[in-house]
Amino acid sequence: MGTTRLNGSLYTSIQNKIATIEFGHPASNSFPSELLERLASEFNRLSASEEVQVIILKSEGEKAFCAGASFNELVAISNLEEGKAFFSGFANVINAMRSCNKFVIGRVQGKAVGGGVGLVSACDYSIATVNASVKLSEFTIGIGPFVIAPAVEHKIGRTALSELSLAAHEWKNAYWAKEKGLYSKVFDTIKEVDNEVDLLAEKLASYNPEALSAMKKVLWQGTDHWDSLLIERAEISGQLVLSEFTRKALAKFKDK
């Protein structure tokens, strides 16, 4: 059973140098700003922890992995400052995951939308079920996936990013995502995914931590400017969410 807390939940357990972060929210594991702040802080904390060598990121339940940012907070944005702060939430999490000294394994049991796709893209290695379809639906409400685009492009390339973002109405299945490089492996069941995640985490935890940390830096080389880039992108989205087009589109969704 998932959390019923309106601000969501975030729990971390550490065993044999493996930290497992589990987040949850009653609205399809979406993220209010407070939960994003907690997740970014947790990655920063675990990055500095000597008792942790690898991190597993997972969400509650057996349905959606992550529905992105909180829709209720999105529709409540009334000025540019609020808009920039809202969209900076995923920017801060992606940057915390990117700069984290530890490898992050994504355990993806279900659908990922918008910021959820960004979250998977910021993982170093993701293992998913066949139910883990993806969609970047931002254009359907008058904004775009600007904040997460660098992470998605870093993972699957610009051509696949273009296909995913422009076909904003389409779900891409888990095998499409694997072919493009978003997922490393896809399995039929959650149990198979969990077995594979645990096996990989145990292997990584047995390797030289200095070698792993150096390799992480190699894999994310050329992204140091993201600290400022993603916040600039958050401002673009913050402006767009105030546009007449987006306000009307959000009103339609709110009425559904």
C-alpha positions in Angstrom: 0.0 0.0 0.0 1.3 3.4 -1.0 1.6 6.6 1.1 -1.5 8.8 1.7 0.6 11.8 2.7 -0.2 14.8 0.6 3.4 15.9 0.5 4.5 12.4 -0.3 7.0 10.1 1.4 10.7 9.5 1.2 12.6 6.7 3.0 16.2 5.5 2.8 17.5 2.2 4.0 21.2 1.3 4.0 22.5 -2.3 4.0 25.9 -3.7 3.0 26.9 -0.3 1.5 23.8 -0.2 -0.7 21.4 2.7 0.0 17.8 2.3 -1.3 15.8 5.5 -1.7 12.0 4.9 -2.0 9.7 7.8 -2.8 5.9 7.8 -3.0 2.9 10.0 -3.5 -0.8 9.2 -3.7 -1.1 10.9 -7.1 0.8 8.3 -9.2 4.1 9.0 -7.4 4.3 12.6 -8.6 6.5 15.2 -6.9 5.3 18.2 -5.0 8.2 20.7 -4.5 8.8 19.7 -0.9 9.4 16.1 -1.9 11.8 17.2 -4.7 13.8 19.2 -2.2 14.0 16.2 0.2 15.2 14.0 -2.7 17.9 16.4 -3.8 19.1 16.7 -0.2 19.1 13.0 0.2 21.4 12.5 -2.9 23.7 15.1 -1.6 23.8 13.5 1.8 24.5 10.0 0.5 27.1 11.3 -1.9 29.2 12.3 1.1 28.5 9.1 3.2 31.3 6.7 3.7 28.9 3.9 4.5 27.3 4.0 1.0 28.8 2.9 -2.3 25.8 2.5 -4.5 22.3 3.9 -4.6 19.0 2.3 -5.7 16.2 4.7 -6.6 12.7 3.2 -6.6 9.1 4.3 -6.1 6.2 2.8 -4.1 3.6 0.4 -5.4 3.3 -1.7 -8.6 1.8 0.9 -10.9 3.3 4.2 -12.1 7.0 4.9 -11.4 6.6 8.6 -11.5 4.0 11.0 -13.0 6.3 14.0 -12.9 5.8 17.2 -11.0 2.7 18.0 -8.9 -0.2 19.1 -11.2 -1.9 20.9 -8.3 1.2 23.0 -7.7 1.5 23.6 -11.4 -2.0 25.1 -11.8 -1.4 27.3 -8.7 1.6 29.2 -10.2 0.7 32.9 -10.4 4.0 34.7 -11.1 7.4 34.1 -12.7 9.2 33.7 -9.4 6.9 30.9 -8.4 7.2 29.3 -11.8 10.9 29.4 -11.8 11.0 27.9 -8.3 8.6 25.2 -9.2 10.5 24.0 -12.3 13.8 24.3 -10.4 12.7 21.3 -8.3 13.6 18.7 -10.9 16.6 20.8 -12.0 18.0 20.5 -8.4 17.3 16.7 -8.3 19.0 16.0 -11.6 22.0 18.0 -10.7 22.2 16.2 -7.3 22.1 12.9 -9.1 24.6 13.9 -11.7 27.1 15.2 -9.2 26.6 12.4 -6.7 29.8 10.4 -6.1 27.8 7.1 -6.1 26.3 5.3 -9.0 22.5 5.4 -9.1 20.5 2.4 -10.3 16.9 3.2 -11.3 14.3 0.5 -10.5 11.4 1.3 -12.8 8.3 -0.7 -12.3 5.8 1.3 -14.3 5.1 4.4 -16.4 7.2 7.5 -16.3 5.9 10.9 -17.5 7.6 14.2 -17.9 9.9 14.8 -14.9 9.7 11.0 -14.2 11.5 10.5 -17.5 14.1 13.1 -16.4 14.6 11.1 -13.2 15.3 7.9 -15.0 17.6 9.7 -17.4 19.6 11.0 -14.5 20.2 7.4 -13.2 23.4 5.8 -14.3 21.8 2.4 -15.0 18.1 1.6 -15.2 16.3 -1.7 -15.1 12.6 -1.7 -15.9 9.5 -3.9 -16.4 7.6 -4.2 -19.7 5.0 -1.9 -18.2 7.5 1.0 -17.9 6.2 3.1 -20.9 7.4 6.7 -21.2 5.9 10.0 -22.4 7.0 13.6 -22.5 3.5 15.3 -22.5 4.6 18.8 -21.8 3.6 20.3 -25.2 0.0 19.2 -24.6 -0.3 21.8 -21.8 1.7 24.5 -23.6 5.1 24.1 -22.0 8.1 21.9 -23.0 10.5 19.5 -21.3 13.2 22.2 -21.1 14.6 21.4 -17.6 14.9 17.6 -18.2 15.9 17.8 -21.8 19.7 17.9 -21.2 19.5 14.8 -19.0 17.2 13.0 -21.5 19.5 13.9 -24.4 22.6 12.9 -22.5 21.0 9.4 -22.1 19.2 8.8 -25.4 20.6 11.4 -27.9 19.0 14.4 -29.5 17.1 12.5 -32.2 15.3 10.3 -29.7 14.6 13.3 -27.4 13.1 15.1 -30.4 10.8 12.1 -31.2 9.8 11.7 -27.6 9.0 15.4 -27.0 7.3 16.2 -30.3 5.0 13.1 -30.1 3.8 14.5 -26.8 0.5 12.5 -27.1 2.2 9.1 -27.5 3.4 6.6 -25.1 6.6 4.9 -26.1 6.9 1.3 -24.7 9.7 -0.1 -22.6 11.4 -1.8 -25.5 11.6 1.5 -27.4 13.1 3.0 -24.3 15.6 0.2 -24.0 16.5 0.4 -27.7 17.3 4.2 -27.2 19.3 3.5 -24.1 17.0 4.9 -21.4 16.8 1.4 -19.9 19.6 -1.1 -19.8 17.4 -4.1 -19.3 13.7 -4.9 -19.4 12.0 -7.8 -17.7 8.4 -9.2 -17.6 7.9 -9.0 -13.8 8.8 -6.7 -10.9 10.4 -9.7 -9.1 12.8 -10.2 -12.0 13.6 -6.5 -12.0 14.3 -6.5 -8.3 16.5 -9.6 -8.6 18.6 -7.9 -11.3 18.8 -4.6 -9.4 20.0 -6.4 -6.3 22.6 -8.4 -8.2 24.0 -5.3 -9.9 24.0 -3.3 -6.7 25.9 -6.1 -4.9 28.5 -6.2 -7.7 29.0 -2.4 -7.7 29.3 -2.4 -3.9 32.2 -4.9 -4.1 34.2 -2.8 -6.5 36.9 -0.2 -5.7 35.0 3.0 -4.6 37.7 5.3 -6.0 37.5 3.6 -9.4 33.6 3.9 -9.4 33.7 7.5 -8.4 36.3 8.3 -11.2 34.1 6.4 -13.7 31.0 8.4 -12.7 32.9 11.6 -13.5 33.9 10.2 -16.9 30.3 9.3 -17.7 29.0 12.8 -16.8 31.9 14.7 -18.3 30.9 18.0 -20.0 27.9 18.6 -17.8 29.4 20.9 -15.2 27.5 23.9 -16.7 24.1 22.2 -15.9 24.1 23.9 -12.4 23.2 27.1 -14.3 21.7 25.7 -17.5 18.9 23.8 -15.8 17.9 26.8 -13.7 17.8 28.9 -16.9 15.6 26.3 -18.5 13.4 26.4 -15.4 12.8 30.1 -16.0 11.7 29.4 -19.6 9.1 27.0 -18.3 8.2 29.4 -15.6 7.4 32.0 -18.2 5.5 29.6 -20.5 3.2 28.4 -17.7 1.9 32.0 -17.3 1.0 32.2 -21.0 -2.7 32.5 -22.0 -2.3 29.3 -24.0 -1.0 27.3 -21.1 -3.6 28.7 -18.6 -6.4 27.6 -20.9 -4.9 24.2 -21.5 -4.4 23.6 -17.7 -8.0 24.7 -17.0 -9.2 22.0 -19.4 -7.2 19.4 -17.6 -8.3 20.6 -14.3 -12.0 20.3 -15.3 -11.5 16.6 -16.3 
